[in-house]
Amino acid sequence: MTRLFTVLFSLLLLSLSARAQDVLTKTNGDELNVKVLEITPTEVRYKRTDNPDGPLITVRRSDVFMVRYANGTKEVLGTGVSTGPPSAKPATPYTTGPTVPGDEAPAFEEIHLNGPRIGVTVLTGGVATRADRELSLNPFLTQFGWQFETRIFRMPNGTAGLLEIVPLIGGLEQGKFLPSLSALIGIRGPKGLEFGLGPNVSPAGAHIALAVGTSFRSNGINFPVNLAVVPGDGGARFSLLFGFNSRTR
């Protein structure tokens, strides 16, 4: 009789323990038996019920689809809709007062697409005349360099915001060393067409560079093609650049 009572008491404790746990469902479908301790605007903090004395675990709120609490209520974090009062601590704001840009959770992931560039530049008008007079430079010269690209954001329709830094060395085939640096702020459309605008600094001075281009993708490698023009000094510099890159973080 004593053994039967012990077994029944143990089963009762297990049942109560099971009912006292929260169920956290991630966006990838994983379900975890946890005790949710805190939900902030960007994070969910909990402990595992099978290791209550273990470390506090923190995951991004965007990775959590739903929390089903031990009292039967649930909170869908993916849409921000709550179907009952949460048993966790209320979210603690990072700032007091009105919300301003920068308080919200990041809505994007920075992506880097860096790689080599090779191409040609053609000098026209007064730019070509000045280059010939001061540097004995042929108006047709090669370019070698690197492009550092950071994707700042990506909208749901595929439009992305870019920051591109492009250092180049020109004129090596003529025994010249002509450095240039462009910093472009651009937009890339859903089909890959891109446009950029920004400052360009070279031995010819400081000017504004305008660039258009696109990318072809094959076997995980991007092959960008860009046409840039730098007007000024009664003429312009036209550059056609090719290269390749792959995604890094």
FENLINRA-V429219 format. One record per residue. N is the residue number from 1. RES is the residue in one letter. PSI is psi in whole degrees, -180 to 180 (NA if undefined). OMEGA is omega as a letter, one per 30 degrees, with the letter a starting at -180 (none if undefined). NEAR is the number of other C-alpha atoms within 8 Angstrom. Layout:
n=N res=RES psi=PSI omega=OMEGA near=NEAR
n=N res=RES psi=PSI omega=OMEGA near=NEAR
This chain:
n=1 res=M psi=-41 omega=l near=4
n=2 res=T psi=-43 omega=l near=5
n=3 res=R psi=-42 omega=l near=6
n=4 res=L psi=-42 omega=l near=7
n=5 res=F psi=-41 omega=a near=8
n=6 res=T psi=-43 omega=l near=8
n=7 res=V psi=-46 omega=a near=8
n=8 res=L psi=-39 omega=l near=8
n=9 res=F psi=-40 omega=l near=8
n=10 res=S psi=-43 omega=l near=8
n=11 res=L psi=-37 omega=l near=8
n=12 res=L psi=-42 omega=l near=8
n=13 res=L psi=-42 omega=l near=8
n=14 res=L psi=-40 omega=l near=8
n=15 res=S psi=-43 omega=l near=8
n=16 res=L psi=-37 omega=l near=8
n=17 res=S psi=-41 omega=a near=8
n=18 res=A psi=-38 omega=a near=7
n=19 res=R psi=-20 omega=a near=8
n=20 res=A psi=4 omega=a near=8
n=21 res=Q psi=153 omega=l near=12
n=22 res=D psi=156 omega=l near=12
n=23 res=V psi=118 omega=l near=13
n=24 res=L psi=122 omega=l near=13
n=25 res=T psi=121 omega=l near=12
n=26 res=K psi=166 omega=a near=11
n=27 res=T psi=-21 omega=l near=9
n=28 res=N psi=4 omega=l near=5
n=29 res=G psi=-10 omega=l near=6
n=30 res=D psi=140 omega=l near=7
n=31 res=E psi=132 omega=a near=8
n=32 res=L psi=137 omega=l near=8
n=33 res=N psi=113 omega=a near=11
n=34 res=V psi=176 omega=l near=12
n=35 res=K psi=106 omega=a near=11
n=36 res=V psi=127 omega=a near=12
n=37 res=L psi=-32 omega=a near=10
n=38 res=E psi=143 omega=l near=11
n=39 res=I psi=120 omega=l near=15
n=40 res=T psi=175 omega=l near=11
n=41 res=P psi=-18 omega=a near=9
n=42 res=T psi=-13 omega=a near=9
n=43 res=E psi=158 omega=l near=11
n=44 res=V psi=128 omega=a near=14
n=45 res=R psi=134 omega=a near=12
n=46 res=Y psi=170 omega=l near=12
n=47 res=K psi=148 omega=l near=14
n=48 res=R psi=139 omega=a near=11
n=49 res=T psi=-23 omega=l near=9
n=50 res=D psi=-2 omega=l near=5
n=51 res=N psi=65 omega=a near=7
n=52 res=P psi=-23 omega=l near=7
n=53 res=D psi=6 omega=a near=4
n=54 res=G psi=-172 omega=a near=7
n=55 res=P psi=156 omega=l near=5
n=56 res=L psi=127 omega=a near=7
n=57 res=I psi=134 omega=a near=7
n=58 res=T psi=129 omega=l near=8
n=59 res=V psi=158 omega=l near=9
n=60 res=R psi=138 omega=l near=9
n=61 res=R psi=-34 omega=a near=12
n=62 res=S psi=-16 omega=l near=10
n=63 res=D psi=-4 omega=a near=9
n=64 res=V psi=125 omega=l near=15
n=65 res=F psi=-46 omega=a near=12
n=66 res=M psi=149 omega=l near=12
n=67 res=V psi=123 omega=l near=13
n=68 res=R psi=115 omega=a near=11
n=69 res=Y psi=163 omega=a near=12
n=70 res=A psi=-24 omega=a near=10
n=71 res=N psi=5 omega=l near=7
n=72 res=G psi=-14 omega=l near=6
n=73 res=T psi=165 omega=l near=11
n=74 res=K psi=156 omega=a near=12
n=75 res=E psi=119 omega=l near=13
n=76 res=V psi=107 omega=a near=12
n=77 res=L psi=-24 omega=a near=13
n=78 res=G psi=-30 omega=a near=9
n=79 res=T psi=-6 omega=a near=5
n=80 res=G psi=14 omega=a near=7
n=81 res=V psi=127 omega=l near=8
n=82 res=S psi=133 omega=l near=9
n=83 res=T psi=11 omega=l near=8
n=84 res=G psi=166 omega=a near=7
n=85 res=P psi=130 omega=a near=6
n=86 res=P psi=151 omega=l near=9
n=87 res=S psi=-8 omega=l near=7
n=88 res=A psi=168 omega=l near=8
n=89 res=K psi=146 omega=l near=8
n=90 res=P psi=153 omega=a near=7
n=91 res=A psi=137 omega=l near=8
n=92 res=T psi=116 omega=a near=6
n=93 res=P psi=150 omega=l near=7
n=94 res=Y psi=-25 omega=a near=5
n=95 res=T psi=162 omega=l near=6
n=96 res=T psi=157 omega=a near=5
n=97 res=G psi=-169 omega=a near=4
n=98 res=P psi=152 omega=l near=4
n=99 res=T psi=132 omega=l near=7
n=100 res=V psi=161 omega=l near=5
n=101 res=P psi=130 omega=a near=5
n=102 res=G psi=-18 omega=l near=5
n=103 res=D psi=-24 omega=a near=8
n=104 res=E psi=161 omega=l near=7
n=105 res=A psi=150 omega=l near=7
n=106 res=P psi=135 omega=a near=5
n=107 res=A psi=14 omega=a near=5
n=108 res=F psi=169 omega=l near=7
n=109 res=E psi=125 omega=l near=7
n=110 res=E psi=134 omega=l near=9
n=111 res=I psi=136 omega=l near=10
n=112 res=H psi=132 omega=l near=11
n=113 res=L psi=91 omega=a near=12
n=114 res=N psi=146 omega=l near=12
n=115 res=G psi=171 omega=a near=11
n=116 res=P psi=157 omega=l near=11
n=117 res=R psi=141 omega=l near=13
n=118 res=I psi=145 omega=a near=11
n=119 res=G psi=-163 omega=a near=11
n=120 res=V psi=153 omega=l near=11
n=121 res=T psi=137 omega=l near=13
n=122 res=V psi=127 omega=l near=10
n=123 res=L psi=139 omega=a near=12
n=124 res=T psi=160 omega=l near=11
n=125 res=G psi=-136 omega=a near=9
n=126 res=G psi=-28 omega=l near=10
n=127 res=V psi=-44 omega=l near=14
n=128 res=A psi=-40 omega=l near=12
n=129 res=T psi=-44 omega=l near=9
n=130 res=R psi=-41 omega=l near=9
n=131 res=A psi=-38 omega=l near=12
n=132 res=D psi=-41 omega=a near=11
n=133 res=R psi=-42 omega=a near=8
n=134 res=E psi=-30 omega=a near=7
n=135 res=L psi=-1 omega=a near=7
n=136 res=S psi=47 omega=a near=7
n=137 res=L psi=129 omega=l near=10
n=138 res=N psi=140 omega=a near=9
n=139 res=P psi=-6 omega=l near=11
n=140 res=F psi=116 omega=a near=8
n=141 res=L psi=156 omega=a near=13
n=142 res=T psi=161 omega=l near=12
n=143 res=Q psi=139 omega=l near=15
n=144 res=F psi=139 omega=l near=11
n=145 res=G psi=-155 omega=a near=11
n=146 res=W psi=146 omega=l near=11
n=147 res=Q psi=124 omega=l near=12
n=148 res=F psi=111 omega=a near=11
n=149 res=E psi=133 omega=l near=11
n=150 res=T psi=124 omega=l near=11
n=151 res=R psi=114 omega=a near=13
n=152 res=I psi=-42 omega=l near=12
n=153 res=F psi=165 omega=l near=11
n=154 res=R psi=123 omega=a near=10
n=155 res=M psi=161 omega=a near=7
n=156 res=P psi=-30 omega=a near=5
n=157 res=N psi=2 omega=l near=5
n=158 res=G psi=-12 omega=l near=8
n=159 res=T psi=134 omega=a near=11
n=160 res=A psi=149 omega=l near=13
n=161 res=G psi=137 omega=a near=12
n=162 res=L psi=152 omega=l near=13
n=163 res=L psi=123 omega=a near=12
n=164 res=E psi=130 omega=l near=13
n=165 res=I psi=122 omega=a near=11
n=166 res=V psi=98 omega=l near=11
n=167 res=P psi=137 omega=a near=11
n=168 res=L psi=153 omega=l near=11
n=169 res=I psi=122 omega=a near=12
n=170 res=G psi=162 omega=l near=13
n=171 res=G psi=12 omega=a near=13
n=172 res=L psi=-31 omega=l near=12
n=173 res=E psi=-15 omega=l near=7
n=174 res=Q psi=13 omega=a near=8
n=175 res=G psi=22 omega=a near=6
n=176 res=K psi=157 omega=l near=8
n=177 res=F psi=96 omega=a near=8
n=178 res=L psi=94 omega=a near=10
n=179 res=P psi=152 omega=l near=10
n=180 res=S psi=155 omega=a near=12
n=181 res=L psi=128 omega=l near=11
n=182 res=S psi=140 omega=l near=13
n=183 res=A psi=110 omega=a near=12
n=184 res=L psi=137 omega=l near=12
n=185 res=I psi=124 omega=a near=11
n=186 res=G psi=173 omega=l near=12
n=187 res=I psi=134 omega=l near=11
n=188 res=R psi=128 omega=a near=12
n=189 res=G psi=173 omega=a near=10
n=190 res=P psi=-28 omega=a near=9
n=191 res=K psi=8 omega=l near=4
n=192 res=G psi=-10 omega=l near=8
n=193 res=L psi=134 omega=a near=11
n=194 res=E psi=156 omega=l near=11
n=195 res=F psi=138 omega=a near=11
n=196 res=G psi=155 omega=a near=11
n=197 res=L psi=137 omega=l near=12
n=198 res=G psi=178 omega=a near=11
n=199 res=P psi=150 omega=l near=11
n=200 res=N psi=131 omega=l near=13
n=201 res=V psi=130 omega=a near=11
n=202 res=S psi=177 omega=l near=10
n=203 res=P psi=-20 omega=l near=7
n=204 res=A psi=-8 omega=a near=5
n=205 res=G psi=-166 omega=l near=6
n=206 res=A psi=129 omega=a near=8
n=207 res=H psi=-179 omega=l near=10
n=208 res=I psi=133 omega=l near=10
n=209 res=A psi=138 omega=l near=14
n=210 res=L psi=137 omega=a near=11
n=211 res=A psi=145 omega=l near=11
n=212 res=V psi=156 omega=l near=11
n=213 res=G psi=-175 omega=l near=11
n=214 res=T psi=175 omega=a near=10
n=215 res=S psi=143 omega=l near=10
n=216 res=F psi=138 omega=a near=7
n=217 res=R psi=135 omega=l near=8
n=218 res=S psi=125 omega=l near=7
n=219 res=N psi=40 omega=l near=4
n=220 res=G psi=3 omega=l near=6
n=221 res=I psi=136 omega=l near=9
n=222 res=N psi=139 omega=l near=11
n=223 res=F psi=90 omega=a near=12
n=224 res=P psi=148 omega=l near=11
n=225 res=V psi=125 omega=a near=11
n=226 res=N psi=140 omega=l near=11
n=227 res=L psi=124 omega=a near=11
n=228 res=A psi=147 omega=l near=11
n=229 res=V psi=135 omega=l near=11
n=230 res=V psi=98 omega=a near=12
n=231 res=P psi=156 omega=l near=11
n=232 res=G psi=158 omega=l near=8
n=233 res=D psi=37 omega=l near=7
n=234 res=G psi=15 omega=l near=8
n=235 res=G psi=-154 omega=a near=12
n=236 res=A psi=158 omega=l near=14
n=237 res=R psi=124 omega=l near=12
n=238 res=F psi=126 omega=a near=11
n=239 res=S psi=137 omega=l near=11
n=240 res=L psi=119 omega=a near=11
n=241 res=L psi=143 omega=l near=12
n=242 res=F psi=163 omega=l near=11
n=243 res=G psi=-166 omega=l near=11
n=244 res=F psi=158 omega=l near=11
n=245 res=N psi=170 omega=l near=11
n=246 res=S psi=163 omega=a near=10
n=247 res=R psi=133 omega=l near=8
n=248 res=T psi=168 omega=l near=7
n=249 res=R psi=NA omega=none near=5
